């Protein structure tokens, strides 16, 4: 009987404040969707960072006839120069492994990486990508010693530290992450305010009922429970709508990011489901807690 009464009071509250309830659901849905998207981007950045940290190399591009570096004098690096550079690199304590990549191997790797870009493949031929030495470091942060050791050596065109390229990429993603979380925080504040106003309006509309319940000896929690559950239900519905939007974010934002940028590793659906469940729980708890605090402050029972 008590459960039936609580459910009846919840339905009455939601029906009387239908417009406010809809506004609350939409606000919670947007807030949780933005919050979850920020978490998705954060997870993508973390996965990509962990994945590429183990693959970061220092690429030493060797002189070729098309080199613009005046030290190369439009000549190819000689076998003696290449072997000497490779031997000296192997002696460095920061270096784990050195691989010599020929023009043919470099061209094949280029074709594999840009297989989805026919225009670039058609405009590139064997020899356009110079041969290089790929240096695998024990610690990717110790690249400066390698660059200092070879940057002025005869036969070296340029030295590229892949970590610096990836830092710029991850800086962009981190900026997107914080932007999404900032907007989500603003929406969360708006959701809390709307929850408080909705519950206050609902409590005001039912002040006679709550007064009678208090006279007959009902406990404070029993009187407050329908209002708290109203907020929790609105948060749950908003969280479910946010879950749909998060699935859309995974398909249309994260997957496209992974497909268009060779730097991004794949974000699995297991991580997405975990973030969705967390976002829904946050939405429910947020609305329930906001309702409880509003009642303690404004409902005199």
N, C-alpha and C positions, 0 to 999 in steps of 0.2 A: 504493500500500500504506500509506503514511504517512497519507494523507487518510482511508482506511478505518479505520485505527486511531484517529485523532483522533475521528471521528464515533462510533465504537463506545464510546470512553471517555465522550463527551458523553452518549450514551444511557444508559450505565450510571449515570453520576452523577445524571442527572435521575430515573431510575427508583428508585434507592436512596433518594433524598431527595425522594420525591414530595410529601409533605405540605409540606415546607419550600419546594419549588419552587412549589407552588400558592400558598402564602402570599406568596412573593416576587412572583409574577405579579400577584396581586390588589393588593398594596401599591403596586407600580409603576404599575398601571393607575389606581388612585385618585389617586396623587400626580401623575401626568402629566395626568390629566383635570382636576384642580383647578388645576394649573399652567397648562394650556392655556386653561381657562375664565377665569383671571385675565388671560391675554394677550388673549382675545377681548373681555373687558370693557374692557381698556385700549385696544384698537384701536377699539372702539365709541366710547369717550370721545374719543379723538383725532380720529376722523372727524367726530363730531358737533361738537366744538369748532371744527375747521377750517371745517366747513360753516356753522355759525351765526355765526362771527366776521365773515363777510362779509355777514350779514343783520341784525346787531344794529342796532336803532334806539332813539332816544329818542322815546317817545310822549307828546305833549302833548294831554291830553284837555281839551276846551273846555267851558265852562259850559253847562248845560242846565237845564230846569225841574225835573228830578229830582235835581240835584246836591245833595249834602249839605254841600259847602263853603260856609260862611257868607259868604265873599267874593263868591259868585255871586248871592246874594239870590234864588235860584229863578228866574233869568232866563237867556235864551239869550245866548251871545256874539254881539255884533253883527258885521256884515261888516267894519266899519272896524277893530274890535279884531282880528279874524282876519287881515286884510290887513296891519295894522301889525306884529303879532307875526311873521308870515311874512317880511315885508321885513327886520325886524331880525335874524331868524335867518340869513337869507341873507348878511348882512354879517359874521357871525362867521367867523373863519379856520378854526375846527374843523369847520364844517358843509360837507358835500359837496352835499346836496340836501334840499329840504323839499317834502313832498307833503301836500296838503289832502285828508283822507279824510272824505267826507260820511257821514251816518247810513245812507244806502242802500248805499253801498260797504262800510261797516263791517259792516252786517248780512249782505251777500253773502259777505264774507270769513269771517265767523263761521260761516255755513252750510257753506262749503267745508272749513273746518278741523274742524268737528264733525259731518260728514256721517254718521259711524258712531254718533252718539249721538242717536237720535230724541227722547228725553225732553227734552234741552236745546233742541233745535230747536223743539219744540212749545211750550215755555214762554217762548220769546224771540220778540219781534216787532220790526219796524222802529221805531227810535226808542229802544229799550232801550239800545242801544250808542251813546254820544255821538259826535259828530264829533270829529276830532282832526287834529293835525299830526304827520306821521311824519318825523322828522329822521334823515337818514343822515349819519353822521360819517366824517370822513377817517380818524380813529383812534378805535376804540370806547372806548379808555381815557380819552379827553378829554371825557367826558360832563358833568363837574361844571360846566364853563363854560356849557354850554347850560342846565342846570338852574338855575344862579344867575341867568341872564339873563331867564328867563321865569316862574319859579315864583311870583312875586308880581305878575305882570302882570294887569290887569283882563281878564276873559274866560277866564282859565285856571282849570280845576277842579283838576287834579292832573297831575304829571309822573311818568312811569314809565320807569325805565331798564331795558331788557330784559336788559342784561348782568348786573345784580344777580340777576334771576330765574334766569338760566341758571347763574350761579355756584353757587347753592344746589343746583340740579339736578345739576351736574357734581360737586359736593362729595359728594353721596350716592353717585354712581356710583364716584367715586374711593375712597370708603370701602369699597364692595363689592369693588372691585379689590384693595385691600390686604388685606382679610380673606381673599379667595380665595388670594392669594399667600402669606399667612402660614400658612394651613392646608396649602397645597401644600408649603411649606418644611418643616413638621413631618413631613409624609408622606414627603418626600424623605429626611430624616434616618432615618426608620424603615426606608425601603427600603434605604438604605446598610447599616444595621445587620443587616438580614435577609440581604442579599447576603453580608456578611462571615461571618455564622454558617453560612449554607448552604455556602459554599465551604470554610470550615474543616472542617465536618462531612464534606463530600465528600472533602477531602484526607486526613482522618483515616481514613476507611473504605478508602481506596486507598493507604495508606502502604506496603504491601508492594510493590504494582505500581510505585509511583514510586521506591522504593528499588532495585528490580531494574533499572528503566530507567536510573537513574543509574550503576549498576555497569557496564552495557553501553555507557556512553558517550553517552547521550542528553543533548542540550543543555538548559539550564534553560528556555528558551523553549518547546522542544518538549514538555517535561513540564508546563509551566504552561498551554499553549495550550488543552487541553480544559476546564480549569477556567474560564479567561477566557471561552471561547465559551459555556459553560453559563450564565454570568451574562448575556452578551450576548443569548442566545436568550430567556432569561426576560424580559429588558428589552424585546426586540422583541415578544414575545407580549403583555406588559403594555401596551406602546405601542399595539399594534393595538386592544386593548380600549379603551384611552383614546381612540383616534380615533373609535370608535363613540359613546362617551359625549360627545365634543366635538361630533359632528354633532347629537346630541340637545340639547346646550346651545344650539347655534345655532338649532335649530327651536323649542324650547320656552322658552328664556330670552331670547336676544338678539332673535329675531324678534317675540316677544310684547312685549318692551320697546319695540321700534320701533313696533309697532302700537298700543300703548296710550298711548304718550307722543308727542305731536306734536313734541317737541324732538329726538328721536333720528333720525339719518339711517341709511339702509340699509347694513348691513355685507355686502359681497359675498362670494360663495363662494370667490373667489380668495384673499382674505385668510384665510378659514377653512382652506383647504387648506394654505396656507403655514404657519399655526400648527400644524396637525396634523402636517405633516412635521417641523417643528422639534421638537415635543414627542416624537415617536417617536424621533428622533435623540438627543435628550437622554436619554431612557429607556435606549436601548441603550448609549450612551457612559457613562452613570452606572453601570450595572451592570457593564460591562466594566472600567471604571476601579476600581470598588470591589473587584472580584474580583482584579485585578492587585495592588493595594495590600495586600489581605489576604494574598495568597500571599507577597509579599515580607516581610511582617511575621511570618507564622505558619508558613509551609511551609519547613522547613529542607531545601534540596536542594543 
